[in-house]
């Protein structure tokens, strides 16, 4: 006993040290088990460096085994002894595992009051083992079978003894006592391994079952404690027939996972052993070996198959692993056995809902689930300590804890412990409490784990708020707004400013005042009733609105004051005219804008209020061209603008208010119409049928012709650009893009003699641009003696598609290559043909003179005069010059004469989309003098081809009237008649033969 006391004192000295293995906020003490009541374990004041006084210590967890001195923080044992072997967390532990008892102590600083909040100290006590258990064998009689003829030195395992103590207090040694008949036959040997001491019986002599079949020995086990403890058992050795092979397991160690709550009969795993013997000696029986009561209660093994089944309800929270041995024993007369270790880990299922424990903390006490707290407590005051735990593990034990509902409380972690299975929170206030608003709260705390499916639980706490004088007088509403007419009498009542106080007694008695000194010059307030009166005459034109603050102070100590804003709106009389923001308005709109579109916005104001400031707008004079929207001031057009007809509109707006009598004002408005590119250019010079004569020796840079055109638009829409788009394959001519002047770019050669037709495109710079096309004819020859032929060529070009180039003599190269002989013969034949042609022409002219043209007689009408002048889209004349007047329609006799004099052969050539129309160069006698017509002032009408018309694809196509004055109208790049699709022309000097029949559509 003296030695035991020395050990106890040694352990107590060790218990005062703080373990370096503990967390920074935890304390570790060590104490032997089974200590008497009131044994000092440790002093928190000394260990935490706190003064001995001024703190309140309270044991929050561990009250079954421990108690804490409230003033000094000393921790003592209680009447319930700490038995290491009976503690739940210390059962089924391996050698070397430590046993801990957890405790929590709250420390409240009495000098700072409750508002500072308590501290929570978490600690652990390592329970040290003492030698209070005697080692025991599984049975008082142990049976061991040894086959006869066993060789000397053979070892046989003896069932081990168990000791509930651990470490040095566990099993230390075995001893064997033999009788006289077995003294020379048996001895004891203890095998040492990492986990246990295995007693083994050593055969020292030859065994003969026929001489003696059993021996009774005494085996004794002793632990290593001080003092030691020992026990004995009878070891009965039975000599059996020889069986020299032991079963062998397929594995050296078996491991398996078992899900808790598995059904009864569920197979966990199967152990298998093989025996090299035959017959009965090879038949194996399996059994559990050194299995604890828990293992035997939960598991069973099939004796024949080695399958381990679930026998009882497995709860991981009770047993998280099972460790035991399985023995394989053959059925031979000299049975041999072997064993293997089996470890089964019990896996968690989410079968435990979180547990919520709510208890008082510090000076806040709980009684019957109710906590009391004053309403003047600061924000963050703890009212309870909440502990949330979950007996599951892993994700199933990760718990989320929240405060349900809209209450001014929240949870804050109480410690920095990393223990996910057990967490502690302070339930603290988030706002200041108000007894007058809410006198008590029912706080529900909900905890939900992270299992699937998740489990939850809840617990509630009732918090009662005690009253304090903390209410400020309140004006309702906080802004008092009133309308007050100007022209008042001093002393008139304006309004009543009344406040209320939720307190009672003197704390609810109020005194009223005006806060701003500047407002007291005009207004006053009754200190008792809050009635506000005006002291002077108010003028709305001087000040329209007054705003100041009134205060209501209660008579509490200290006094609390509430304020309100007073707004006084001075009512108006109709003494102001409507006023436009500008003295005049000018707006610009684009022409062709659709009707009922906005053209401008005017703004009108009236310094008056209400109906006196409601203004209506009118257009004067109301000619129907413009209307105005009241409310927005938007001016809308009732017409579509045409700048070429009228570029400016002026009118005035009248603004009339709704006062009585009404007041009005006026403002002038000017609408300027901006130009839009809605007119194509038109050519005024030259005419399509005119031509310019040049000799082959004309030097370069000589002015050939000037294309003049006009556009009735304005600005960039009227700026023109001139380009040659066809009829210039040899680049003989150049045109100025800006002036339209055509000059000779290079010298003529022999192949350039003849008629050249230049296709000139005139475009404006609008977006999109519009354009027209003009034809400029240039005749290159040494002489122009036969004017009729030239004019016939020009007339032929007018009926030639624009996609063919007419540029000189196309047969020139062929003529140069002809030899002299063929040239002479051709000359002679040409003279003969000319003579014959002259005779035929004169004959026909004389024959047709009676019904057609008569020489010397002036024609009453110009056969080729244009039908009309240039169109502008609006029917207006150009500003730059007058357009040609429309020509009169042809008379029937003139039209018949034209049909007789001009024969057309309509040929459907390979280019079906651009047919050629040829004029004969030989005129029959009696035909009109075309030269006289071409020399007249009226231009020959041009031709307009429309390939998109239905007749364009037919075999024959009629000659149609052309637009007047050399004008082909086009817009942008569209394929309209006269656009770029007719840019290339071709011309043949020798036209094909013509039929005698002319077809007109």
Secondary structure, DSSP 8 states (H G I E B T S, - for coil): -HHHHHHHHHHHHHHTS--TTS-TTEEEEEEESS--TT-EEEEHHHHHT--SSSEEEEEEE-TTTEEE-TTT-EEEE-SS---TTT-GGGTT--TT---EEEEEEEEEETTT-GGG--EEEEEEEEEE--S-S--B-SSSEEEEEEETT--TT-EEE----B-SS-GGGSEEEEEEE--TTTTTTEEEEEEE-SS-EEEEEEE-S---TTT--EEEEEEEEEESSSS--EEEEEEEEEEE-------EES-SEEEEEEETT--TT-EEEE--EE-SS-GGGG-EEEEEES--HHHHHHEEE-TTT-EEEE-S---TTT-SEEEEEEEEEE-STT--EEEEEEEEEEE--S----EEEEE-BTTB-EETTEEEEETT--TT-EEEEEEEE-SS-GGGG-EEEEEESS-SEEEEES-----TTEEEEEEEESS---TTT-SEEEEEEEEEESSSS--EEEEEEEEEEE--S----EESSSEEEEEEESS--TT-EEEE--EE-SS-GGGG-EEEEE--TGGGGTEEE-TTT-EEEE-S---TTT-SEEEEEEEEEE-SSS--EEEEEEEEEEE--S----EESSSEEEEEEETT--TT-EEEE--EE-SS-GGGG-EEEEEES--SSEEE-TTT-EEEESS---TTT-SEEEEEEEEEE-SSS--EEEEEEEEEEE--S----EEEES-TT-EEEE-TT--TT-EEEE-EEE-SS-GGGG-EEEEEEES-TT--EEE-TTT-EEEE-S---GGG-EEEEEEEEEEE-SSS-EEEEEEEEEEE-S----HHHHHHHHHHHHTS-TTEE-BS-TTHHHHHHS-HHHHHHHHHHHHHHHHHHHHHHHHHHHHHTTTS--TT---SS-TT--SS----SS----SSS----------HHHHHHHHHH--EEE---S-TTS--EEE-S---TT---HHHHHTSSS--------TTSGGGGSS--------STT-EEEETT---TTSGGG--EE--SS-----S-----
